[in-house]
Amino acid sequence: MTFGEKLKKARKEAGLSQEQLAEKLSVSRSAVAKWENDKGMPDIQNLKALASLLNTSIDYLLDDDSVVNFSEIKEPIVLDDYEKTGKCRSKQISRVSFVMLEC
C-alpha cells in the first residue's frame, strides 16, 4: 500500500474530509489531494502532524512493506580503520567512490 493510499484510509477512518484535514494542517485541500494521489509528499512537520491527527505512526504512513535486501551491501566499512583528526574523520575511504569531507 502506498503512502497516499494509507493517508486516504487513515483520513477516512478519522472521519475527516480532505478539506477538514487541510484546514487542521493549514495547507490547501489540493495539497492533501496531491499527497493522497502520490503526486507529492508532505514535509516533515506536516508528516508529524498527520500522524498525530490521524492517530497513527509516521512509520505506518511511510513504510511501503518492502524488505531491505542486505545482500546489496557490498563491503562493510570499519570506522576504526580511519585516522581521527579533531572533530571529524578526514581520511579517504578506500575502495569506495566518495571521500569524506574535512571539517
N, CA, C and O atoms as a GROMACS GRO file, in nm:
protein
  412
    1MET      N    1   0.085  -0.116   0.000
    1MET     CA    2   0.000   0.000   0.000
    1MET      C    3   0.090   0.123   0.000
    1MET      O    4   0.187   0.129   0.075
    2THR      N    5   0.058   0.221  -0.083
    2THR     CA    6   0.142   0.341  -0.094
    2THR      C    7   0.111   0.439   0.019
    2THR      O    8   0.013   0.424   0.092
    3PHE      N    9   0.197   0.540   0.032
    3PHE     CA   10   0.175   0.646   0.130
    3PHE      C   11   0.038   0.709   0.109
    3PHE      O   12  -0.038   0.726   0.205
    4GLY      N   13   0.006   0.743  -0.014
    4GLY     CA   14  -0.121   0.808  -0.045
    4GLY      C   15  -0.241   0.723  -0.006
    4GLY      O   16  -0.339   0.773   0.049
    5GLU      N   17  -0.233   0.595  -0.036
    5GLU     CA   18  -0.343   0.504   0.000
    5GLU      C   19  -0.360   0.495   0.151
    5GLU      O   20  -0.473   0.495   0.201
    6LYS      N   21  -0.248   0.488   0.222
    6LYS     CA   22  -0.254   0.481   0.368
    6LYS      C   23  -0.309   0.610   0.427
    6LYS      O   24  -0.388   0.608   0.521
    7LEU      N   25  -0.267   0.722   0.371
    7LEU     CA   26  -0.314   0.852   0.418
    7LEU      C   27  -0.465   0.865   0.397
    7LEU      O   28  -0.538   0.906   0.488
    8LYS      N   29  -0.512   0.829   0.280
    8LYS     CA   30  -0.654   0.837   0.249
    8LYS      C   31  -0.736   0.747   0.344
    8LYS      O   32  -0.839   0.789   0.396
    9LYS      N   33  -0.688   0.626   0.364
    9LYS     CA   34  -0.757   0.531   0.453
    9LYS      C   35  -0.762   0.585   0.595
    9LYS      O   36  -0.868   0.582   0.658
   10ALA      N   37  -0.650   0.635   0.645
   10ALA     CA   38  -0.644   0.688   0.781
   10ALA      C   39  -0.733   0.812   0.796
   10ALA      O   40  -0.799   0.830   0.898
   11ARG      N   41  -0.735   0.897   0.694
   11ARG     CA   42  -0.819   1.018   0.697
   11ARG      C   43  -0.966   0.979   0.706
   11ARG      O   44  -1.042   1.035   0.785
   12LYS      N   45  -1.007   0.882   0.623
   12LYS     CA   46  -1.147   0.838   0.623
   12LYS      C   47  -1.184   0.772   0.756
   12LYS      O   48  -1.294   0.792   0.807
   13GLU      N   49  -1.092   0.692   0.811
   13GLU     CA   50  -1.118   0.628   0.941
   13GLU      C   51  -1.133   0.731   1.052
   13GLU      O   52  -1.204   0.708   1.150
   14ALA      N   53  -1.066   0.846   1.036
   14ALA     CA   54  -1.077   0.954   1.134
   14ALA      C   55  -1.203   1.038   1.110
   14ALA      O   56  -1.234   1.127   1.189
   15GLY      N   57  -1.274   1.009   1.001
   15GLY     CA   58  -1.398   1.080   0.971
   15GLY      C   59  -1.377   1.222   0.921
   15GLY      O   60  -1.461   1.309   0.942
   16LEU      N   61  -1.263   1.244   0.855
   16LEU     CA   62  -1.231   1.378   0.805
   16LEU      C   63  -1.238   1.383   0.653
   16LEU      O   64  -1.202   1.286   0.585
   17SER      N   65  -1.283   1.495   0.600
   17SER     CA   66  -1.276   1.518   0.456
   17SER      C   67  -1.137   1.575   0.425
   17SER      O   68  -1.064   1.615   0.515
   18GLN      N   69  -1.103   1.579   0.298
   18GLN     CA   70  -0.975   1.641   0.260
   18GLN      C   71  -0.973   1.786   0.306
   18GLN      O   72  -0.871   1.835   0.355
   19GLU      N   73  -1.084   1.855   0.290
   19GLU     CA   74  -1.095   1.995   0.330
   19GLU      C   75  -1.072   2.013   0.480
   19GLU      O   76  -0.999   2.103   0.521
   20GLN      N   77  -1.132   1.927   0.561
   20GLN     CA   78  -1.116   1.936   0.706
   20GLN      C   79  -0.972   1.908   0.749
   20GLN      O   80  -0.916   1.976   0.834
   21LEU      N   81  -0.912   1.806   0.688
   21LEU     CA   82  -0.773   1.774   0.720
   21LEU      C   83  -0.682   1.888   0.679
   21LEU      O   84  -0.591   1.926   0.753
   22ALA      N   85  -0.706   1.943   0.561
   22ALA     CA   86  -0.624   2.055   0.512
   22ALA      C   87  -0.633   2.174   0.607
   22ALA      O   88  -0.533   2.240   0.634
   23GLU      N   89  -0.753   2.202   0.656
   23GLU     CA   90  -0.773   2.314   0.748
   23GLU      C   91  -0.695   2.293   0.877
   23GLU      O   92  -0.634   2.386   0.929
   24LYS      N   93  -0.698   2.171   0.930
   24LYS     CA   94  -0.626   2.141   1.054
   24LYS      C   95  -0.475   2.155   1.037
   24LYS      O   96  -0.404   2.188   1.132
   25LEU      N   97  -0.426   2.128   0.914
   25LEU     CA   98  -0.283   2.135   0.887
   25LEU      C   99  -0.239   2.272   0.834
   25LEU      O  100  -0.120   2.298   0.818
   26SER      N  101  -0.336   2.359   0.807
   26SER     CA  102  -0.309   2.490   0.746
   26SER      C  103  -0.242   2.475   0.609
   26SER      O  104  -0.148   2.547   0.576
   27VAL      N  105  -0.294   2.381   0.531
   27VAL     CA  106  -0.250   2.363   0.392
   27VAL      C  107  -0.374   2.365   0.304
   27VAL      O  108  -0.486   2.366   0.355
   28SER      N  109  -0.356   2.365   0.175
   28SER     CA  110  -0.470   2.365   0.084
   28SER      C  111  -0.527   2.224   0.068
   28SER      O  112  -0.458   2.125   0.092
   29ARG      N  113  -0.653   2.216   0.028
   29ARG     CA  114  -0.716   2.088   0.003
   29ARG      C  115  -0.645   2.017  -0.111
   29ARG      O  116  -0.633   1.894  -0.112
   30SER      N  117  -0.597   2.096  -0.208
   30SER     CA  118  -0.527   2.035  -0.322
   30SER      C  119  -0.395   1.972  -0.278
   30SER      O  120  -0.349   1.876  -0.341
   31ALA      N  121  -0.332   2.024  -0.172
   31ALA     CA  122  -0.209   1.962  -0.120
   31ALA      C  123  -0.240   1.824  -0.065
   31ALA      O  124  -0.167   1.728  -0.090
   32VAL      N  125  -0.351   1.813   0.011
   32VAL     CA  126  -0.391   1.683   0.066
   32VAL      C  127  -0.424   1.587  -0.048
   32VAL      O  128  -0.385   1.471  -0.044
   33ALA      N  129  -0.496   1.636  -0.150
   33ALA     CA  130  -0.530   1.552  -0.266
   33ALA      C  131  -0.404   1.504  -0.336
   33ALA      O  132  -0.396   1.389  -0.379
   34LYS      N  133  -0.306   1.592  -0.349
   34LYS     CA  134  -0.180   1.556  -0.414
   34LYS      C  135  -0.109   1.446  -0.335
   34LYS      O  136  -0.056   1.351  -0.394
   35TRP      N  137  -0.106   1.457  -0.203
   35TRP     CA  138  -0.043   1.355  -0.120
   35TRP      C  139  -0.116   1.222  -0.134
   35TRP      O  140  -0.053   1.117  -0.144
   36GLU      N  141  -0.249   1.227  -0.135
   36GLU     CA  142  -0.328   1.104  -0.144
   36GLU      C  143  -0.314   1.036  -0.280
   36GLU      O  144  -0.334   0.915  -0.292
   37ASN      N  145  -0.282   1.113  -0.382
   37ASN     CA  146  -0.264   1.059  -0.517
   37ASN      C  147  -0.118   1.027  -0.546
   37ASN      O  148  -0.082   1.000  -0.661
   38ASP      N  149  -0.034   1.029  -0.443
   38ASP     CA  150   0.110   1.000  -0.457
   38ASP      C  151   0.179   1.089  -0.560
   38ASP      O  152   0.268   1.045  -0.632
   39LYS      N  153   0.136   1.214  -0.566
   39LYS     CA  154   0.199   1.310  -0.657
   39LYS      C  155   0.287   1.409  -0.580
   39LYS      O  156   0.340   1.503  -0.637
   40GLY      N  157   0.300   1.386  -0.451
   40GLY     CA  158   0.382   1.470  -0.366
   40GLY      C  159   0.385   1.413  -0.227
   40GLY      O  160   0.310   1.320  -0.194
   41MET      N  161   0.472   1.469  -0.144
   41MET     CA  162   0.486   1.424  -0.005
   41MET      C  163   0.484   1.546   0.085
   41MET      O  164   0.537   1.651   0.050
   42PRO      N  165   0.423   1.531   0.203
   42PRO     CA  166   0.426   1.642   0.300
   42PRO      C  167   0.567   1.659   0.357
   42PRO      O  168   0.646   1.565   0.360
   43ASP      N  169   0.596   1.781   0.403
   43ASP     CA  170   0.724   1.800   0.470
   43ASP      C  171   0.718   1.732   0.607
   43ASP      O  172   0.612   1.685   0.648
   44ILE      N  173   0.830   1.728   0.676
   44ILE     CA  174   0.839   1.651   0.800
   44ILE      C  175   0.745   1.706   0.906
   44ILE      O  176   0.689   1.628   0.983
   45GLN      N  177   0.727   1.838   0.913
   45GLN     CA  178   0.636   1.895   1.013
   45GLN      C  179   0.493   1.850   0.987
   45GLN      O  180   0.421   1.814   1.080
   46ASN      N  181   0.451   1.854   0.860
   46ASN     CA  182   0.315   1.809   0.826
   46ASN      C  183   0.301   1.659   0.844
   46ASN      O  184   0.194   1.611   0.882
   47LEU      N  185   0.407   1.586   0.819
   47LEU     CA  186   0.403   1.440   0.838
   47LEU      C  187   0.381   1.407   0.986
   47LEU      O  188   0.302   1.319   1.019
   48LYS      N  189   0.450   1.478   1.073
   48LYS     CA  190   0.432   1.458   1.217
   48LYS      C  191   0.291   1.494   1.258
   48LYS      O  192   0.228   1.423   1.337
   49ALA      N  193   0.240   1.606   1.205
   49ALA     CA  194   0.104   1.649   1.239
   49ALA      C  195   0.001   1.549   1.187
   49ALA      O  196  -0.097   1.520   1.255
   50LEU      N  197   0.023   1.497   1.065
   50LEU     CA  198  -0.068   1.397   1.008
   50LEU      C  199  -0.078   1.275   1.098
   50LEU      O  200  -0.187   1.228   1.131
   51ALA      N  201   0.036   1.224   1.138
   51ALA     CA  202   0.039   1.104   1.222
   51ALA      C  203  -0.037   1.129   1.353
   51ALA      O  204  -0.111   1.043   1.399
   52SER      N  205  -0.017   1.246   1.411
   52SER     CA  206  -0.084   1.280   1.535
   52SER      C  207  -0.235   1.295   1.515
   52SER      O  208  -0.314   1.238   1.590
   53LEU      N  209  -0.274   1.373   1.415
   53LEU     CA  210  -0.416   1.397   1.387
   53LEU      C  211  -0.492   1.269   1.351
   53LEU      O  212  -0.608   1.253   1.389
   54LEU      N  213  -0.426   1.180   1.279
   54LEU     CA  214  -0.492   1.059   1.231
   54LEU      C  215  -0.472   0.940   1.324
   54LEU      O  216  -0.512   0.828   1.294
   55ASN      N  217  -0.408   0.967   1.438
   55ASN     CA  218  -0.385   0.864   1.540
   55ASN      C  219  -0.314   0.741   1.481
   55ASN      O  220  -0.356   0.627   1.500
   56THR      N  221  -0.206   0.768   1.410
   56THR     CA  222  -0.126   0.662   1.350
   56THR      C  223   0.021   0.699   1.368
   56THR      O  224   0.052   0.802   1.428
   57SER      N  225   0.110   0.618   1.318
   57SER     CA  226   0.253   0.648   1.330
   57SER      C  227   0.310   0.691   1.196
   57SER      O  228   0.257   0.659   1.090
   58ILE      N  229   0.420   0.763   1.204
   58ILE     CA  230   0.491   0.803   1.082
   58ILE      C  231   0.542   0.678   1.011
   58ILE      O  232   0.538   0.670   0.888
   59ASP      N  233   0.589   0.580   1.089
   59ASP     CA  234   0.637   0.455   1.031
   59ASP      C  235   0.530   0.389   0.946
   59ASP      O  236   0.556   0.345   0.834
   60TYR      N  237   0.407   0.382   1.000
   60TYR     CA  238   0.298   0.320   0.925
   60TYR      C  239   0.274   0.393   0.793
   60TYR      O  240   0.258   0.330   0.688
   61LEU      N  241   0.272   0.526   0.799
   61LEU     CA  242   0.245   0.603   0.678
   61LEU      C  243   0.355   0.587   0.572
   61LEU      O  244   0.325   0.580   0.453
   62LEU      N  245   0.480   0.580   0.616
   62LEU     CA  246   0.591   0.578   0.521
   62LEU      C  247   0.634   0.439   0.478
   62LEU      O  248   0.690   0.422   0.369
   63ASP      N  249   0.610   0.338   0.560
   63ASP     CA  250   0.657   0.203   0.528
   63ASP      C  251   0.579   0.148   0.408
   63ASP      O  252   0.456   0.139   0.411
   64ASP      N  253   0.652   0.111   0.304
   64ASP     CA  254   0.586   0.057   0.185
   64ASP      C  255   0.588  -0.096   0.184
   64ASP      O  256   0.568  -0.158   0.080
   65ASP      N  257   0.611  -0.156   0.299
   65ASP     CA  258   0.612  -0.301   0.316
   65ASP      C  259   0.722  -0.371   0.236
   65ASP      O  260   0.717  -0.492   0.219
   66SER      N  261   0.819  -0.296   0.188
   66SER     CA  262   0.928  -0.360   0.116
   66SER      C  263   1.032  -0.410   0.215
   66SER      O  264   1.044  -0.357   0.326
   67VAL      N  265   1.105  -0.509   0.176
   67VAL     CA  266   1.207  -0.570   0.261
   67VAL      C  267   1.343  -0.520   0.216
   67VAL      O  268   1.372  -0.518   0.096
   68VAL      N  269   1.425  -0.480   0.310
   68VAL     CA  270   1.560  -0.436   0.277
   68VAL      C  271   1.644  -0.558   0.243
   68VAL      O  272   1.648  -0.656   0.317
   69ASN      N  273   1.710  -0.551   0.129
   69ASN     CA  274   1.795  -0.662   0.085
   69ASN      C  275   1.938  -0.631   0.128
   69ASN      O  276   2.007  -0.552   0.063
   70PHE      N  277   1.982  -0.694   0.236
   70PHE     CA  278   2.115  -0.665   0.289
   70PHE      C  279   2.227  -0.722   0.204
   70PHE      O  280   2.343  -0.690   0.226
   71SER      N  281   2.195  -0.806   0.107
   71SER     CA  282   2.298  -0.857   0.019
   71SER      C  283   2.349  -0.748  -0.075
   71SER      O  284   2.451  -0.767  -0.142
   72GLU      N  285   2.279  -0.636  -0.082
   72GLU     CA  286   2.322  -0.525  -0.166
   72GLU      C  287   2.440  -0.451  -0.105
   72GLU      O  288   2.511  -0.378  -0.176
   73ILE      N  289   2.462  -0.468   0.024
   73ILE     CA  290   2.576  -0.405   0.090
   73ILE      C  291   2.699  -0.485   0.053
   73ILE      O  292   2.715  -0.600   0.096
   74LYS      N  293   2.785  -0.426  -0.025
   74LYS     CA  294   2.898  -0.499  -0.083
   74LYS      C  295   3.015  -0.517   0.013
   74LYS      O  296   3.076  -0.623   0.017
   75GLU      N  297   3.046  -0.413   0.089
   75GLU     CA  298   3.165  -0.418   0.172
   75GLU      C  299   3.141  -0.340   0.300
   75GLU      O  300   3.101  -0.223   0.294
   76PRO      N  301   3.164  -0.400   0.414
   76PRO     CA  302   3.145  -0.326   0.540
   76PRO      C  303   3.253  -0.219   0.556
   76PRO      O  304   3.366  -0.236   0.509
   77ILE      N  305   3.218  -0.112   0.621
   77ILE     CA  306   3.314  -0.005   0.650
   77ILE      C  307   3.344  -0.010   0.798
   77ILE      O  308   3.254   0.001   0.881
   78VAL      N  309   3.471  -0.026   0.832
   78VAL     CA  310   3.514  -0.030   0.972
   78VAL      C  311   3.573   0.107   1.004
   78VAL      O  312   3.682   0.140   0.959
   79LEU      N  313   3.500   0.185   1.081
   79LEU     CA  314   3.542   0.322   1.109
   79LEU      C  315   3.673   0.330   1.185
   79LEU      O  316   3.746   0.428   1.172
   80ASP      N  317   3.704   0.229   1.262
   80ASP     CA  318   3.830   0.230   1.338
   80ASP      C  319   3.952   0.222   1.248
   80ASP      O  320   4.064   0.249   1.293
   81ASP      N  321   3.934   0.186   1.120
   81ASP     CA  322   4.045   0.178   1.026
   81ASP      C  323   4.087   0.316   0.975
   81ASP      O  324   4.185   0.326   0.901
   82TYR      N  325   4.016   0.420   1.013
   82TYR     CA  326   4.043   0.552   0.959
   82TYR      C  327   4.097   0.645   1.066
   82TYR      O  328   4.059   0.640   1.183
   83GLU      N  329   4.186   0.730   1.021
   83GLU     CA  330   4.253   0.826   1.107
   83GLU      C  331   4.153   0.927   1.162
   83GLU      O  332   4.068   0.977   1.089
   84LYS      N  333   4.164   0.957   1.290
   84LYS     CA  334   4.077   1.054   1.353
   84LYS      C  335   4.153   1.184   1.370
   84LYS      O  336   4.263   1.184   1.426
   85THR      N  337   4.096   1.294   1.323
   85THR     CA  338   4.159   1.425   1.340
   85THR      C  339   4.054   1.523   1.389
   85THR      O  340   3.952   1.542   1.324
   86GLY      N  341   4.078   1.584   1.499
   86GLY     CA  342   3.987   1.685   1.550
   86GLY      C  343   3.848   1.629   1.574
   86GLY      O  344   3.831   1.527   1.640
   87LYS      N  345   3.749   1.699   1.519
   87LYS     CA  346   3.610   1.662   1.543
   87LYS      C  347   3.553   1.570   1.436
   87LYS      O  348   3.445   1.514   1.454
   88CYS      N  349   3.623   1.553   1.327
   88CYS     CA  350   3.569   1.465   1.223
   88CYS      C  351   3.681   1.382   1.162
   88CYS      O  352   3.799   1.406   1.187
   89ARG      N  353   3.643   1.285   1.083
   89ARG     CA  354   3.740   1.198   1.018
   89ARG      C  355   3.768   1.254   0.879
   89ARG      O  356   3.677   1.302   0.811
   90SER      N  357   3.892   1.248   0.837
   90SER     CA  358   3.925   1.312   0.711
   90SER      C  359   3.997   1.221   0.612
   90SER      O  360   4.031   1.266   0.502
   91LYS      N  361   4.020   1.098   0.646
   91LYS     CA  362   4.094   1.009   0.557
   91LYS      C  363   4.004   0.959   0.445
   91LYS      O  364   3.885   0.933   0.466
   92GLN      N  365   4.059   0.947   0.329
   92GLN     CA  366   3.982   0.898   0.215
   92GLN      C  367   3.945   0.751   0.237
   92GLN      O  368   4.027   0.670   0.282
   93ILE      N  369   3.822   0.720   0.206
   93ILE     CA  370   3.775   0.583   0.221
   93ILE      C  371   3.823   0.502   0.101
   93ILE      O  372   3.794   0.537  -0.014
   94SER      N  373   3.896   0.395   0.128
   94SER     CA  374   3.950   0.315   0.019
   94SER      C  375   3.842   0.227  -0.041
   94SER      O  376   3.751   0.181   0.028
   95ARG      N  377   3.854   0.203  -0.171
   95ARG     CA  378   3.765   0.118  -0.248
   95ARG      C  379   3.619   0.160  -0.242
   95ARG      O  380   3.530   0.079  -0.267
   96VAL      N  381   3.594   0.286  -0.211
   96VAL     CA  382   3.460   0.342  -0.215
   96VAL      C  383   3.468   0.468  -0.300
   96VAL      O  384   3.571   0.537  -0.299
   97SER      N  385   3.364   0.498  -0.372
   97SER     CA  386   3.372   0.603  -0.473
   97SER      C  387   3.352   0.745  -0.420
   97SER      O  388   3.331   0.836  -0.500
   98PHE      N  389   3.356   0.766  -0.289
   98PHE     CA  390   3.343   0.903  -0.239
   98PHE      C  391   3.444   0.927  -0.129
   98PHE      O  392   3.501   0.833  -0.074
   99VAL      N  393   3.467   1.053  -0.098
   99VAL     CA  394   3.564   1.093   0.003
   99VAL      C  395   3.489   1.172   0.108
   99VAL      O  396   3.408   1.258   0.076
  100MET      N  397   3.515   1.142   0.234
  100MET     CA  398   3.454   1.222   0.342
  100MET      C  399   3.524   1.357   0.344
  100MET      O  400   3.646   1.366   0.332
  101LEU      N  401   3.445   1.461   0.360
  101LEU     CA  402   3.499   1.596   0.359
  101LEU      C  403   3.560   1.631   0.494
  101LEU      O  404   3.514   1.585   0.598
  102GLU      N  405   3.662   1.714   0.490
  102GLU     CA  406   3.723   1.762   0.612
  102GLU      C  407   3.636   1.871   0.672
  102GLU      O  408   3.573   1.947   0.598
  103CYS      N  409   3.633   1.881   0.804
  103CYS     CA  410   3.555   1.986   0.872
  103CYS      C  411   3.633   2.116   0.868
  103CYS      O  412   3.586   2.217   0.920
   0.00000   0.00000   0.00000
